[in-house]
Amino acid sequence: MTIQIGDTLPDATFSTMTADGPEPIGRDFFEGRTVALFAVPGAFTPTCSARHLPGFLDKAADLKAKGVDTIACTSVNDVFVMGAWGKANDADAVTMLADGNGDFAKAVGLTMDGSKYGMGTRSQRYSMLIENGVVKQLNVEAPGEFKVSTADHLLGQL
């Protein structure tokens, strides 16, 4: 079942790259703050790299001015890939959350089958506004689309 507005995030563990190496991040990352979370099918993939991540980087100050404490990106990629993608894009304004086994994507019911492209099970493209661990906005893209998960769309919902 797909997560809905008003639902509390499931307990899943992400990984993020730090100066000291990979660090686990649990649901407590979302507690006590407002998080703009966006998900991409894969780091270094065309739309994700050319439009999705750059859009959130460009609008980071605007999102924060509207009450977002943290901007985070998740993908079914390992922590090393997510760390490298963040570094390659100077994405210091975005916390990269690796969902290496797809546990979070499965738990929120937002997986897609990328087998046709050799990618296996991945996350669908979406954006989500989370307040204190509760979903306040959820914008899931139709297959092949890039409209409702954008930073501009989420910004318009604040």
C-alpha positions in Angstrom: 0.0 0.0 0.0 1.3 3.4 -0.9 1.9 5.9 1.9 -0.7 8.7 2.0 -0.9 12.3 3.3 -1.3 12.1 7.1 0.6 8.9 7.5 3.7 8.6 9.7 6.9 7.5 7.9 7.8 3.9 8.4 10.8 2.9 10.4 13.5 2.4 7.7 17.2 3.0 7.8 19.1 5.1 5.2 22.8 5.7 4.9 24.6 8.9 4.3 28.2 9.6 3.5 30.1 11.7 6.1 33.7 12.7 6.3 34.2 9.7 8.6 32.5 7.3 6.1 28.9 5.9 5.9 26.5 6.6 8.7 23.1 5.1 9.3 20.1 7.4 9.5 16.8 6.3 11.0 13.3 7.8 11.2 14.5 10.1 13.9 16.1 12.2 11.1 12.5 13.4 10.3 11.4 14.1 13.9 11.1 17.7 15.1 11.6 19.3 11.8 10.1 20.0 8.3 11.8 18.0 5.6 11.4 18.4 1.8 12.2 14.8 0.6 12.5 14.0 -3.1 13.2 10.6 -4.6 14.8 9.8 -7.9 15.1 6.5 -9.8 18.9 6.8 -9.9 21.8 9.0 -9.1 23.7 10.1 -12.3 20.7 9.3 -14.5 19.6 12.0 -17.1 16.5 13.6 -15.6 17.7 13.2 -12.1 21.0 14.9 -12.7 20.0 17.5 -15.3 16.7 18.6 -13.7 15.5 17.1 -10.4 18.6 17.6 -8.2 19.5 21.0 -9.7 15.9 22.2 -9.2 16.1 21.6 -5.5 19.6 23.1 -5.3 18.4 26.2 -7.1 15.3 26.5 -4.8 17.0 25.6 -1.5 16.9 29.1 -0.1 13.3 29.6 -1.2 12.2 26.3 0.4 14.0 27.2 3.7 12.4 30.7 3.6 9.0 28.9 3.5 9.7 26.8 6.6 11.6 23.8 5.3 14.4 22.9 7.7 16.1 20.2 5.7 16.1 19.1 2.0 16.9 15.5 1.4 17.1 13.2 -1.6 16.7 9.5 -1.6 17.4 6.9 -4.2 17.9 3.1 -4.4 21.6 3.5 -4.8 24.4 2.7 -2.4 25.8 5.3 0.0 29.0 5.6 -2.1 27.1 6.4 -5.2 24.9 8.9 -3.4 27.9 10.5 -1.8 29.7 10.8 -5.1 26.6 12.2 -6.8 26.2 14.8 -4.1 29.8 15.8 -4.3 29.8 15.9 -8.2 26.9 18.4 -8.0 28.1 20.5 -5.1 24.9 19.5 -3.3 25.8 20.6 0.2 22.2 22.0 0.6 20.8 18.5 0.2 21.2 15.5 2.5 21.8 12.5 0.3 19.9 9.4 1.8 21.0 6.2 0.2 18.2 3.5 0.2 20.7 0.8 -1.0 18.3 -2.2 -0.7 15.2 -0.2 -1.5 13.8 -0.9 2.0 12.3 2.7 2.3 10.9 2.7 -1.2 9.2 -0.7 -0.5 7.9 0.4 2.9 6.2 3.5 1.4 4.9 1.5 -1.6 6.7 3.7 -4.1 8.9 1.2 -6.1 9.2 0.9 -9.8 10.6 -1.8 -12.1 13.7 -0.5 -13.9 14.7 -4.0 -15.2 14.2 -2.9 -18.8 17.2 -0.6 -18.3 19.2 -3.0 -16.1 18.4 -1.1 -12.9 16.2 -3.6 -11.1 13.8 -2.4 -8.5 14.1 1.4 -7.9 12.2 4.2 -6.3 9.5 6.1 -8.2 10.1 9.8 -8.7 8.3 11.8 -6.1 8.5 14.7 -3.7 7.2 14.7 -0.2 6.8 17.3 2.6 7.3 15.8 6.0 6.6 17.5 9.3 7.8 15.8 12.4 7.7 12.4 10.6 4.2 12.9 9.2 3.5 13.2 5.4 1.9 16.6 4.7 2.3 16.6 0.9 3.0 13.8 -1.5 3.6 14.3 -5.3 4.2 11.0 -7.2 5.0 11.3 -10.9 3.3 9.3 -13.6 5.8 7.0 -15.4 8.1 9.1 -17.6 6.8 12.4 -16.3 8.6 15.2 -14.5 6.0 17.7 -13.3 4.7 17.3 -9.8 7.9 16.2 -8.0 9.8 19.4 -8.9 11.1 21.9 -6.3 8.8 24.5 -7.9 5.7 22.4 -7.5 6.5 21.6 -3.8 7.3 25.3 -3.2 3.9 26.2 -4.5 2.3 23.9 -1.9 4.0 25.7 1.0 
